[in-house]
Amino acid sequence: MNYVLYGSKTSPFVRRIRVLLENVPYDFKEMNIFEGQDAIDLNKINPINQIPVLTDGEQTIWDSRQIFNYLNSIHRFQNMDWNDENQLTAIDGAMNAGVALLMLKRSGINISEPYLYINRQHERIDSVLDYLRPYLKDQGLKEWNFHTISLYSFLDWALFREIIKIDHRPECQSFLEYHKNKNILQHTQIPKV
């Protein structure tokens, strides 16, 4: 196994794979996917033009969920049932909505405006966090697995990017506080620059 992970240090999708690989050797190729040679190189290795991308010798995997599935089939990080898959789909939906809002924000669009598309993204995030409230209060504080890694990566990123506020969500605040001092989370922290 000669894993190479392509991505940025700011992406929640990339971070969750970096955290997952805490005890697995891999090389990290940091990319600026929006300009220059990195943008050209990404398009060559991933036709959907997104990060992360994982290579393992001749094998290339394009999406963080598929990367998890691939790595989990080899390393057996955790057993998954359909409820687990649904939870991950919910978390992925919140992350996708957050990324969509960030892209709008970076395009100069006020994400506080009551446009249908913007409202839908905020509603998706709120709906997911409502759905995950029992998990955040219980298993999310007991387990450390791809679910908690993904949720932590999303919440930390969304707060950093000012996509969400969690003043009214004490369960999210407690969850972040409980896990924040893990060494791997410190090592993969979003650069503040």
PAVOVEX-374992 format. One record per residue: x, y, z of N, C-alpha, C in turn; residue in three letters. Coordinates in steps of 0.02 Angstrom, whole numbers, plus 50000, padded with zeros to 5 digits. Example, Ala and Ser with C-alpha at 12.3 -4.5 7.8 and 13.67 -1.06 7.14 Angstrom:
BEGIN
506604971650390506154977550390506604983550390Ala 506424988850354506844994750357506455000250394Ser 
This chain:
BEGIN
500424994150000500005000050000500445006250000Met 500315010449952500675016649947500165022249936Asn 499815024049990499275028949985499545035949975Tyr 499235039449928499345046649920498665049849922Val 498595054749967497965058349974498075065449947Leu 497655067249898497685073949869497115078149898Tyr 497275084249919496755088449947497035094849975Gly 496595098450010496795104650043496725103750118Ser 497075107850155497035107550228496405110850255Lys 496025114050212495425117550235494775113550221Thr 494795108650179494195104950161493975100150216Ser 493325100250236493095095450285493085088350258Pro 492985087650192492985081050161493685078050163Phe 494195082150153494895079850155495085078350228Val 494905082950272495105082150342494845075550371Arg 494235073650354493985067550384494385061450362Arg 494655061550302495085056050280495765056450313Ile 496035062450321496675063250356496625060650428Arg 496065062150461495965059850530495875052350531Val 495495049650484495395042450480496055038750473Leu 496515041750435497175038550422497685039950477Leu 497455041850535497905043550590498455038350601Glu 498295032050598498775026650612498965022650551Asn 498845025550492499005022250429499485026750390Val 500055024150368500525028450331500235030550263Pro 500325036950247500115039550182500505045950169Tyr 500515047950106500805054350086500235059150072Asp 500335065450091499825070450079500085075450029Phe 499715076249974499885081249923499385086849928Lys 499615092349957499165098149965499085101649898Glu 498465103649883498295106649819497875112949829Met 497995117849786497545123549780497115122149718Asn 496515119849728496105117249673495775122549631Ile 495855128849650495505134149614495935137849563Phe 496585136649563496995140349515497655136849503Glu 497975138849449498655136549434498695129249415Gly 499295126649421499445119749401499055114649441Gln 498935116049505498555111249546497855110049518Asp 497535115349494496865114649465496895110349402Ala 497415111249362497505107249301497635099949320Ile 498085098949370498255092149391497655088549420Asp 497245092049459496655088849488496195086349433Leu 496085090349383495645088349329495905082149292Asn 496565081249292496855075349259496735068949300Lys 496725069549366496645063449407495925062349430Ile 495495067449422494805066749445494335070449399Asn 493965066949357493525070349309492955074249342Pro 492795072849405492285076849439492595082949473Ile 493255083549467493615089649486493475091849558Asn 493535087049604493445088649675493945084749716Gln 494035087049778494475083649825494055080849883Ile 494315075749915494965072549908494975067349852Pro 495585065549834495715059949789496235055649825Val 496145049049823496625044449852496885039949796Leu 497545039249794497835034249750498175028949792Thr 498125022849768498445017149800498745013149743Asp 499375014649726499675011649667499305014049605Gly 499035009349568498665010949506497935012649519Glu 497685011449579496985012749596496885019949617Gln 496375023249588496205030149607495475030249629Thr 495365033449687494685034049715494535041549721Ile 493945043749698493795050849688493405054449742Trp 493085051249786492615054549831492755052249903Asp 492675056749952492855055050021492455049050048Ser 491825048550029491425042850053491675036350021Arg 491845036649957492115030749924492815029149950Gln 493195034249966493855033149995493775029550062Ile 493305031750102493165028250165492985021050152Phe 492525019850106492315012950091492905008650068Asn 493325011550027493915007950002494385006250060Tyr 494545011350100495005010250157494705005650209Leu 494055006250220493715002050269493714994750247Asn 493674993550182493694986650157494394983450168Ser 494894987650173495574985150184495754984950259Ile 495604990350294495834991150363495304989550416His 494684988650395494144986950441494114991750500Arg 494044998150485493985003250537493355002350578Phe 492795000850544492164999850581491674995850538Gln 491234992250572490684988850539490134993850526Asn 489824993250468489304997950448488654994150434Met 488104996950461487444994350442487075000050405Asp 486444998850388486085003850348485945010250388Trp 485855009550453485765015650494486405019850493Asn 486975016550497487615020150492487685023550425Asp 487495020050372487535022950305487075029050299Glu 486475028650328486015034350327486305040250365Asn 486605038950423486915044350461487465047750421Gln 487885043850389488415046750349488135050650290Leu 487605048150260487285051850205487015058550230Thr 486745058650290486505064950319487075069750330Ala 487625067250359488205071550372488495074150306Ile 488535069750256488775071850190488325077150161Asp 487665076450171487195081450145487315088250177Gly 487445088350243487595094650277488245097650250Ala 488745093350241489385095850215489305098650144Met 488945095150102488835097650034488455104250035Asn 487955104850078487585111150084488045116750107Ala 488475115250156488955120150180489435122450127Gly 489695117750088490155119450033489795123749981Val 489175122149966488785126149918488715133349943Ala 488565134050008488505140750037489175144550035Leu 489715140950049490375144250046490525146649975Leu 490375142549925490505144449856490095150549836Met 489475150849859489055156749847489365162849880Leu 489565161949943489865167449981490495170049945Lys 490915165449923491525167449887491385170649820Arg 490795169449794490585172449730490255179249741Ser 490255181649804489985188249818489235188249832Gly 488945182549843488225182149857488115181849932Ile 487675186049956487525186250027487115180050045Asn 487395175650087487045169450103486525170350159Ile 486395176650175485845178150221485215180050183Ser 485275181050117484705182950076484205177150073Glu 483565178550068483055173350069482915170250000Pro 483445168349965483355165049900483205157649911Tyr 482825154749866482625147749873483225143149883Leu 483725143749839484305139249843484675140149909Tyr 484785146249930485135147649993484735144950052Ile 484095146350053483665143850107483685136250111Asn 483685133050053483685125750051484325122950083Arg 484885126150071485515123750099485515124650175Gln 485295130350198485245131450271484765126350303His 484195125150269483705120350295484005113350298Glu 484395111450248484705104750249485165104050309Arg 485575109150321486035108850378485655108350443Ile 485155112650452484755112550513484395105850522Asp 484125103250469483775096850472484245091250494Ser 484845091150466485345086050484485545086750557Val 485675092850579485875093750649485305092050697Leu 484685093350677484115091150718484085083550722Asp 484165080350665484155073050661484715069950703Tyr 485295073150703485875070350739485905072350813Leu 485435076350836485455078650906485525072850955Arg 485125067550951485215062050999485905058750994Pro 486165058150933486825055250923487365059650954Tyr 487305066250945487795070850973487815070551049Leu 487245069451079487205069251152487425062551181Lys 487425057251140487555050551167488165047351134Asp 488055043651080488605040051047489165044651023Gln 488985050551003489485055250978489995057251031Gly 489815056351094490285057851148490645051551171Leu 490415045751150490715039451172491165036351119Lys 490985037151057491335033851002491825038550968Glu 492315035650937492755039250891492805035050830Trp 492405036650780492385032850718492265037650660Asn 492125034950601492055039250543491465044050549Phe 490945042050585490375046550597490595052650637His 490905051450694491115057050736491655061250702Thr 492105057850668492625061450630492305066050578Ile 491825063450541491495067250489491105073150518Ser 490735071750571490335076950602490785082450632Leu 491315080450665491775085350693492085089550637Tyr 492305086250584492605089850528492125094950498Ser 491495092950492490995097650465490875103450512Phe 490715102050575490545107450622491115112350630Leu 491715109850639492295114250648492405118550586Asp 492345115550527492425119250464491865124450455Trp 491245122450467490675126950456490695132950504Ala 490945131950564491025137550610491595142050586Leu 492145138950567492725142750542492535147050482Phe 492135144350437491925147950376491315152350387Arg 491065152450448490485156450467489865154650425Glu 489785148250415489205145550379488635144150427Ile 488805142150488488295140550539488455144150604Ile 487945144550646488025146750715487735141250759Lys 488055139950815487805134550858487645137050928Ile 487525143650935487355146451000486735142951030Asp 486275141050988485655137851009485695130151007His 486305127650998486405120350993486935118151044Arg 486745117651107487235115651158487525108751146Pro 487145104351113487415097651099487995097951050Glu 487975102551003488535103450956489135106450993Cys 489005111251036489545114251074489885109051118Gln 489495104951153489775099751196490175094651156Ser 489905092751099490245087851056490925090451034Phe 490955096651010491585099550988492075100151047Leu 491825102351103492245103151162492535096451185Glu 492125091251182492325084651206492905081851164Tyr 492885082951099493375079851054493965084251035His 493925090751047494395095451017495125094451035Lys 495275091251090495975090451111496305084051086Asn 495955080251045496275074251016496875076450974Lys 497425072950980498045074750945497935075350870Asn 497565070650841497475070750768497075076850746Ile 496615079150788496235085150771496655091350776Leu 497115091350823497585096950828498055096950768Gln 498275091050748498745090350692498425092250625His 497765091150618497415092550555496995098850559Thr 497125102950609496735109050619496745113450557Gln 496185116750543496145121250486496625127050496Ile 497065128350447497535134050455497135140450462Pro 497355144650509496995150850524497195156550478Lys 497615155250430497855160550384497435160850322Val 
